[in-house]
């Protein structure tokens, strides 16, 4: 033990050894910090990538189209309205239509059904009348409803025509074969919009 201790006392300490040890320690700390920073950066990049991917994959519901809602409404209620024949007169129509600022001036043909309904959560006028090729459904929906508008919307064998009138939208839903231009002209001629 004494010889080993004596031999170690005779070894001279190299010049700047303390500085080199401190420098190596600071390099090691720097490299460790760099590894930690890279890991944090990689984690942040992965999270950002996942968020970006999720936003692209998640589809946010689009604003419903007024014509699409009208056609779906007609199809959903068909089982209930198919056999209805109220043979409503002009007074029954106007009693319901007045709330929406409209009034029928002349006979517009055979009316199978007339009432109020819920159209995408908003109150609306709902009428089923005789067309040239079959039954035609007419909706009057206040303009305050949050629906997008395409003037003509087609789904399957059904077509919906949306026309703005005063403070509402008039929607005609019929079979594709129905001459919509004639029907539109007939409704414009026989319905007066006061509001």
HUQUIRA-V6885 format. One record per helix or strand of 2 or more residues. SS is the DSSP state (H for helix, E for strand). FROM is the first residue (numbers start at 0). LEN is the number of residues. Records with the same first field share a line. If there is no record, write none. Layout:
SS = FROM-LEN ; FROM-LEN
This chain:
H = 1-8 ; 16-41 ; 65-16 ; 89-11 ; 179-11
E = 101-3 ; 110-9 ; 121-9 ; 134-8 ; 151-4 ; 157-8 ; 167-8 ; 190-3
